[in-house]
């Protein structure tokens, strides 16, 4: 999975539609192999992003869990600590 795509399920506050779209954009960029589509492929690229966004939002709405929601800031701190340790060398 692309490193820039973050888990979106079970957070307080819940993931926004923009976060779902950002993840979808990263996914489509990854599988298409380009960050910016050519003009010929721009429409197909945008349709794919829209479709993946819709699927992501639907999935997040339908997932259930008994675990307590994770705190966004605490999870971000954990990611920063792991990155600092990884790149300290």
BAFIMAR-625460 format. One line per field, with one value per atom (N, C-alpha, C, CB): atom name; z, y, x. Coordinates in pm, whole numbers, plus 32768, in hexadecimal, padded with zeros to 4 digits. Glycine has a CB too. Example, Ala and Ser with C-alpha at 12.3 -4.5 7.8 and 13.67 -1.06 7.14 Angstrom:
BEGIN
atom (N;CA;C;CB;N;CA;C;CB) .
w (830C;830C;830C;8389;82C4;82CA;8313;823C) .
v (7DC7;7E3E;7EB6;7E41;7F1F;7F96;8003;7FC4) .
u (8527;84CE;8528;846B;8505;8557;850A;8580) .
This chain:
BEGIN
atom (N;CA;C;CB;N;CA;C;CB;N;CA;C;CB;N;CA;C;CB;N;CA;C;CB;N;CA;C;CB;N;CA;C;CB;N;CA;C;CB;N;CA;C;CB;N;CA;C;CB;N;CA;C;CB;N;CA;C;CB;N;CA;C;CB;N;CA;C;CB;N;CA;C;CB;N;CA;C;CB;N;CA;C;CB;N;CA;C;CB;N;CA;C;CB;N;CA;C;CB;N;CA;C;CB;N;CA;C;CB;N;CA;C;CB;N;CA;C;CB;N;CA;C;CB;N;CA;C;CB;N;CA;C;CB;N;CA;C;CB;N;CA;C;CB;N;CA;C;CB;N;CA;C;CB;N;CA;C;CB;N;CA;C;CB;N;CA;C;CB;N;CA;C;CB;N;CA;C;CB;N;CA;C;CB;N;CA;C;CB;N;CA;C;CB;N;CA;C;CB;N;CA;C;CB;N;CA;C;CB;N;CA;C;CB;N;CA;C;CB;N;CA;C;CB;N;CA;C;CB;N;CA;C;CB;N;CA;C;CB;N;CA;C;CB;N;CA;C;CB;N;CA;C;CB;N;CA;C;CB;N;CA;C;CB;N;CA;C;CB;N;CA;C;CB;N;CA;C;CB;N;CA;C;CB;N;CA;C;CB;N;CA;C;CB;N;CA;C;CB;N;CA;C;CB;N;CA;C;CB;N;CA;C;CB;N;CA;C;CB;N;CA;C;CB;N;CA;C;CB;N;CA;C;CB;N;CA;C;CB;N;CA;C;CB;N;CA;C;CB;N;CA;C;CB;N;CA;C;CB;N;CA;C;CB;N;CA;C;CB;N;CA;C;CB;N;CA;C;CB;N;CA;C;CB;N;CA;C;CB;N;CA;C;CB;N;CA;C;CB;N;CA;C;CB;N;CA;C;CB;N;CA;C;CB;N;CA;C;CB;N;CA;C;CB;N;CA;C;CB;N;CA;C;CB;N;CA;C;CB;N;CA;C;CB) .
w (8000;8000;8000;807A;7FC3;7FBC;8049;7F61;806A;80F0;8111;80FD;80AC;80C5;80E2;8050;80CD;80ED;817E;808C;81CE;825D;827A;82B1;82E2;830C;832E;8385;8309;8320;837B;829C;839A;83E9;847F;83C5;84C7;8559;8597;858C;8566;859F;85D9;8536;863C;8675;8666;8709;8618;85CA;854F;85A0;8516;84A1;8429;847A;83CD;8352;8302;82FC;82C4;8272;81E3;8275;8196;8108;80BF;80C6;80E9;80A9;80C4;80DB;813C;8159;8105;81EF;80F1;809C;800D;80A3;7FDD;7F54;7F46;7F2F;7FAB;7FA6;7F9F;8022;7FED;7FE9;7F60;8059;7F29;7EA5;7E3A;7E82;7E43;7DE3;7DEA;7DFD;7E62;7E72;7E37;7F06;7E4F;7E1B;7D82;7E50;7D46;7CB4;7C79;7C87;7CBA;7C8B;7C8E;7CE0;7CF9;7D09;7C9E;7D93;7C89;7C2A;7B99;7C42;7B80;7AF6;7AD3;7AE3;7B38;7B20;7AFD;7AB2;7B12;7AF5;7B5D;7A67;7B7F;7BDF;7B9C;7C28;7B1E;7AD1;7A4C;7ABA;7A30;79B3;793B;79B8;78C8;784D;7831;77D5;77D9;77B8;7781;7753;7738;76FE;776B;769D;77DC;7847;78BF;7875;78B9;792C;7959;790A;78FA;791B;795C;789D;7924;795E;79E9;7902;79FB;7A7C;7AE4;7A70;7AC3;7B20;7B40;7AE7;7ADB;7AF3;7B53;7A6F;7B43;7B9D;7C2B;7B6B;7C3A;7CBF;7CFF;7CB7;7CB2;7CE6;7D10;7C7D;7CC0;7CDE;7D5B;7C67;7D66;7DDC;7E59;7DC7;7E4A;7EBC;7EED;7E95;7E90;7EB5;7EFA;7E38;7EC5;7F03;7F8E;7EAA;7F9E;801F;8087;8012;8062;80BE;80E3;8080;8081;809B;80FA;8017;80E2;8139;81C8;8104;81D7;825E;82A6;8256;825B;8297;82C5;8235;8281;829F;8302;8220;8317;8375;8404;8368;8451;84DF;8532;84FA;85AC;8608;8697;85EE;86F0;877F;87C3;87C3;877A;87B1;87C3;8756;8829;883A;87C9;88C5;87A3;8737;875D;8717;86F8;870E;8709;86A4;8757;8759;86E7;87E3;8693;861D;8643;85CB;86A7;86CC;8706;8730;8757;8791;8724;87F7;86C2;8653;85FF;85FB;85ED;85A2;85EE;858B;8672;86C3;86B3;8758;86B3;86A0;8619;86AD;85AF;852A;8527;84C1;8566;8569;85B4;85A9;8623;8671;861F;86F6;85D9;8585;8515;854A;84DA;846E;84A4;842C;8518;8552;856E;85D4;85A2;85BD;853B;860C;84D5;8456;8412;83FB;8417;83CD;8425;8390;849F;84F9;84CD;8587;8486;8461;83F8;842E) .
v (7F8A;8000;807C;8000;80E2;8161;819A;81C5;81C9;81FE;8276;8222;82C0;8338;831B;8394;82A1;827E;8250;820F;8297;8279;8230;82FA;81DD;81A0;820D;8142;81F8;825C;8228;8288;81A8;816C;817B;80D9;8194;8194;8203;810E;827B;82EF;834E;8336;839A;8402;8485;83E4;84E3;84E1;8488;856F;845C;8404;8445;83D9;83F2;8424;8478;83AD;84DF;8536;8502;85C8;8538;8514;853E;8556;85AE;85DC;857B;8669;8544;84E0;8463;84BC;843B;83C8;83E6;83A3;845F;8485;848A;850D;84BF;84C4;8437;850E;83DA;834F;8311;82FB;832E;82FA;832F;831F;83AF;83EC;83A9;8484;8391;834D;82C1;8347;827B;81F3;81F4;81B3;824C;8251;827B;82B4;82D8;82FD;8286;836F;8239;81C6;815E;8188;8139;80CD;80FA;8093;817D;81AE;81C9;822D;81DD;81F8;8288;81A0;82E2;836F;83C6;8394;8434;8490;84F2;84DC;850E;8566;8522;85F3;8509;84C4;8521;848E;84E7;8535;8569;84DF;85C9;85FE;8591;8670;8535;84C7;846C;8476;8462;8407;844E;83B7;84D1;851F;84F9;85B2;84E8;84C8;843E;84CD;83DD;8355;8356;82F3;83A3;83AF;83E7;8409;8452;8490;8434;8514;83EC;838B;831E;834B;82F2;828B;82C1;825C;833B;8377;8382;8403;83AE;83B9;8331;83F8;82CA;8244;820B;81E7;821D;81EA;8238;81F4;82BA;830B;82D7;83A0;82C1;828F;8208;8285;81B0;812C;8138;80D2;8193;81A7;81DB;8209;823F;8277;820D;82F1;81C0;8156;80EE;8113;80C6;8065;809A;8042;8114;814D;8157;81D8;8176;8180;80F8;81BD;808D;8008;7FB8;7FBB;7FDF;7F95;7FA8;7FC3;7F3D;7F42;7F0D;7EF1;7F3D;7F0F;7F24;7F59;7ED4;7EE6;7F2F;7E5F;7F46;7F8B;801F;7F78;805C;80EC;8138;811C;81AB;81FA;8226;8276;822A;8255;82EE;8217;8326;83B6;83DC;83E4;8438;845E;8495;84C5;84EB;852A;84C4;859B;8469;8401;83A8;83AC;8383;8330;837C;8304;83FE;844F;8455;84DE;8461;8461;83DE;847A;836F;82ED;82E5;827B;8317;8316;836B;8349;83E1;8438;83F7;84C0;83B4;8371;8300;833A;82B2;8246;827F;81F0;82ED;832C;8362;839D;83A0;83D6;8365;8424;82F7;8284;8249;821A;823F;8205;8259;81F6;82DD;8336;836F;83A8;8341;8373;8347;8343;82DA;82A2;82F6;8216) .
u (8054;8000;8059;7FA0;8029;8070;8081;8026;80F5;810F;80BA;81A0;808D;803F;7FAD;804A;7F81;7EF7;7EF4;7EC0;7EA7;7E9E;7E1B;7EA8;7E1B;7D9C;7D37;7DB2;7CBA;7C52;7BE3;7C17;7BE5;7B79;7B91;7B6A;7B24;7B21;7B76;7B51;7B64;7BA7;7B40;7BFE;7B6B;7B18;7B61;7AF6;7B31;7AB5;7AC5;7A8D;7A54;7A58;7A9C;79CB;7AC8;7B08;7AA5;7B3C;7AD9;7A85;7A80;7ABA;7A22;7A1A;7A9A;799F;7AD5;7B51;7BC3;7B77;7BCB;7C32;7C1E;7C30;7BA1;7B83;7BAD;7AEC;7B92;7BB9;7C51;7B7B;7C96;7D29;7D64;7D60;7D2C;7D5B;7D3E;7D18;7CC9;7CA4;7D03;7C13;7D23;7D7F;7E08;7D8D;7E3A;7EBB;7EB6;7EE3;7E48;7E39;7E39;7DB8;7DEB;7DE3;7E6A;7D73;7EAE;7F34;7F91;7F6D;7F8B;7FE4;7FCC;7FD2;7F4E;7F34;7F3F;7EAB;7F2C;7F39;7FCB;7EE6;801C;80AA;80C8;80DC;8066;8082;803E;8052;8081;8047;7FE7;80B4;8002;7FAC;7F8D;7FEE;7F0E;7EED;7EFD;7E5E;7F11;7F15;7E88;7F4B;7E7C;7DF8;7D9D;7E04;7DD6;7D87;7D4E;7DDD;7D94;7D6A;7D2C;7DE0;7D24;7CF5;7C67;7CFA;7C0E;7B83;7B79;7B2C;7BBE;7BBE;7BFB;7C0A;7C65;7CA8;7C47;7D26;7C01;7BA2;7B2D;7B6E;7AFC;7A91;7ABF;7A62;7B3A;7B71;7B7C;7BFB;7BAD;7BB7;7B2D;7BFB;7ACA;7A41;7A0B;79E5;7A22;79F0;7A34;7A07;7AB6;7AFE;7AD5;7B97;7ABF;7A90;7A09;7A86;79AD;7928;7931;78CE;7984;7995;79D3;79ED;7A31;7A72;7A0F;7AE8;79C2;795F;78F8;7919;78C9;7869;78A3;783E;791F;7960;796B;79EB;799A;79AA;7924;79EB;78B9;7834;7800;77D2;7829;77F4;7848;77E8;78C5;791A;78E8;79AC;78EF;78C9;793C;7846;7943;79AB;797C;7A30;79B4;7997;7A0B;797E;7A77;7AEB;7ACC;7B67;7B04;7AEE;7B34;7B23;7AFD;7B3B;7BC9;7AE5;7C1F;7CA9;7CAF;7D09;7D09;7D1D;7D7B;7D56;7D4F;7D9E;7E27;7D53;7E2A;7EAA;7F0A;7E92;7ED8;7F2E;7F68;7EDE;7F17;7F47;7FAE;7ED1;7F9A;7FFB;807F;7FC4;8079;80F3;813F;80D2;80F7;8136;817C;80CE;8138;8175;81F3;8110;81EE;8264;82D7;8242;82B8;8321;8360;82E7;830E;8345;839B;82D3;836F;83BD;8440;836C;843D;84B9;851B;849A;84EB;8541;8577;84F5;8523;854B;85B5;84D2;85A5;8601;8670;85B3;867D;86E5;8770;86CA;8779;87FB;8841;87EA) .
